[in-house]
């Protein structure tokens, strides 16, 4: 009987601990796929309504558009070869990654 009470107590402790534990914080940016000059990525929901901006290697602004969805695809077909910076901004939030268009 003592073993059953002990096991029930441990089970309750595990369930309470699991209910109050914090999960991993969500990532701001995840690169999902790069295929044939198309970059597919996902951003955190906090960036919705922000802007996606593309800069060249000299940090010159090339293009920008509103971010309407968390999953976004950028096409680099008509842009010359080189290294580009893609920035996603909304208010004080900012995340960026480099893309090498070959």
C-alpha positions as a Markdown table, in Angstrom:
| # | Residue | x | y | z |
|---|---|---|---|---|
| 1 | Unk | 0.0 | 0.0 | 0.0 |
| 2 | Unk | 2.9 | 2.4 | 0.8 |
| 3 | Unk | 4.4 | 1.8 | -2.6 |
| 4 | Unk | 1.1 | 2.7 | -4.3 |
| 5 | Unk | 0.8 | 5.9 | -2.3 |
| 6 | Unk | 4.5 | 6.7 | -3.1 |
| 7 | Unk | 3.9 | 6.1 | -6.8 |
| 8 | Unk | 0.8 | 8.3 | -6.9 |
| 9 | Unk | 2.7 | 11.1 | -5.1 |
| 10 | Unk | 5.5 | 10.9 | -7.6 |
| 11 | Unk | 3.1 | 10.9 | -10.5 |
| 12 | Unk | 1.3 | 14.0 | -9.1 |
| 13 | Unk | 4.7 | 15.7 | -8.6 |
| 14 | Unk | 5.7 | 14.9 | -12.2 |
| 15 | Unk | 2.4 | 16.2 | -13.6 |
| 16 | Unk | 2.6 | 19.4 | -11.6 |
| 17 | Unk | 6.2 | 20.0 | -12.6 |
| 18 | Unk | 5.4 | 19.4 | -16.3 |
| 19 | Unk | 2.4 | 21.8 | -16.2 |
| 20 | Unk | 4.5 | 24.7 | -14.8 |
| 21 | Unk | 7.7 | 24.1 | -16.8 |
| 22 | Unk | 8.6 | 26.7 | -19.4 |
| 23 | Unk | 9.0 | 25.5 | -22.9 |
| 24 | Unk | 11.7 | 26.6 | -25.3 |
| 25 | Unk | 11.4 | 30.2 | -26.4 |
| 26 | Unk | 10.3 | 30.5 | -30.0 |
| 27 | Unk | 13.0 | 31.2 | -32.6 |
| 28 | Unk | 12.8 | 34.6 | -34.3 |
| 29 | Unk | 13.9 | 33.1 | -37.6 |
| 30 | Unk | 14.1 | 29.7 | -39.3 |
| 31 | Unk | 15.5 | 29.1 | -42.8 |
| 32 | Unk | 13.3 | 26.4 | -44.3 |
| 33 | Unk | 14.6 | 25.9 | -47.8 |
| 34 | Unk | 16.9 | 27.4 | -50.5 |
| 35 | Unk | 16.3 | 26.1 | -54.0 |
| 36 | Unk | 17.1 | 27.6 | -57.4 |
| 37 | Unk | 17.4 | 31.2 | -56.2 |
| 38 | Unk | 14.3 | 31.0 | -54.0 |
| 39 | Unk | 14.7 | 31.4 | -50.2 |
| 40 | Unk | 11.8 | 30.1 | -48.0 |
| 41 | Unk | 11.8 | 31.1 | -44.4 |
| 42 | Unk | 9.6 | 31.4 | -41.3 |
| 43 | Unk | 9.6 | 34.1 | -38.7 |
| 44 | Unk | 8.1 | 34.4 | -35.2 |
| 45 | Unk | 4.5 | 35.7 | -35.1 |
| 46 | Unk | 5.7 | 38.8 | -33.3 |
| 47 | Unk | 7.1 | 40.0 | -36.7 |
| 48 | Unk | 3.7 | 39.9 | -38.5 |
| 49 | Unk | 2.9 | 43.4 | -39.9 |
| 50 | Unk | 6.6 | 44.2 | -40.1 |
| 51 | Unk | 8.8 | 44.6 | -43.1 |
| 52 | Unk | 11.2 | 42.3 | -45.1 |
| 53 | Unk | 14.1 | 44.3 | -46.5 |
| 54 | Unk | 16.9 | 43.1 | -48.9 |
| 55 | Unk | 20.3 | 44.8 | -48.9 |
| 56 | Unk | 23.3 | 44.2 | -51.1 |
| 57 | Unk | 26.9 | 43.6 | -49.9 |
| 58 | Unk | 27.5 | 47.4 | -49.5 |
| 59 | Unk | 24.4 | 47.7 | -47.3 |
| 60 | Unk | 22.4 | 49.5 | -50.0 |
| 61 | Unk | 18.7 | 49.1 | -49.7 |
| 62 | Unk | 17.3 | 47.1 | -52.8 |
| 63 | Unk | 13.8 | 46.1 | -52.0 |
| 64 | Unk | 11.3 | 45.9 | -49.2 |
| 65 | Unk | 7.7 | 44.7 | -48.6 |
| 66 | Unk | 5.2 | 44.2 | -45.8 |
| 67 | Unk | 5.3 | 40.9 | -44.0 |
| 68 | Unk | 1.8 | 39.5 | -44.1 |
| 69 | Unk | 2.5 | 35.9 | -43.1 |
| 70 | Unk | 5.0 | 34.0 | -41.0 |
| 71 | Unk | 6.1 | 31.9 | -43.9 |
| 72 | Unk | 7.7 | 33.9 | -46.7 |
| 73 | Unk | 9.5 | 33.2 | -50.0 |
| 74 | Unk | 12.0 | 35.6 | -51.6 |
| 75 | Unk | 13.1 | 35.2 | -55.2 |
| 76 | Unk | 16.6 | 36.2 | -56.3 |
| 77 | Unk | 16.2 | 35.3 | -60.0 |
| 78 | Unk | 16.5 | 38.9 | -61.4 |
| 79 | Unk | 19.2 | 40.1 | -59.0 |
| 80 | Unk | 22.9 | 39.9 | -59.9 |
| 81 | Unk | 25.1 | 37.3 | -58.2 |
| 82 | Unk | 26.5 | 38.3 | -54.8 |
| 83 | Unk | 25.9 | 38.3 | -51.1 |
| 84 | Unk | 22.7 | 39.8 | -49.8 |
| 85 | Unk | 21.4 | 40.6 | -46.3 |
| 86 | Unk | 17.7 | 39.9 | -45.6 |
| 87 | Unk | 16.3 | 41.8 | -42.6 |
| 88 | Unk | 12.9 | 41.3 | -41.0 |
| 89 | Unk | 11.9 | 44.3 | -38.8 |
| 90 | Unk | 9.0 | 45.3 | -36.7 |
| 91 | Unk | 9.4 | 48.1 | -34.2 |
| 92 | Unk | 12.4 | 47.2 | -32.0 |
| 93 | Unk | 12.5 | 43.6 | -33.2 |
| 94 | Unk | 15.0 | 42.8 | -35.9 |
| 95 | Unk | 16.4 | 39.6 | -37.3 |
| 96 | Unk | 18.6 | 39.1 | -40.3 |
| 97 | Unk | 20.5 | 36.5 | -42.4 |
| 98 | Unk | 22.9 | 36.5 | -45.3 |
| 99 | Unk | 22.1 | 34.9 | -48.7 |
| 100 | Unk | 24.8 | 34.1 | -51.3 |
| 101 | Unk | 23.1 | 34.4 | -54.7 |
| 102 | Unk | 25.2 | 32.2 | -57.0 |
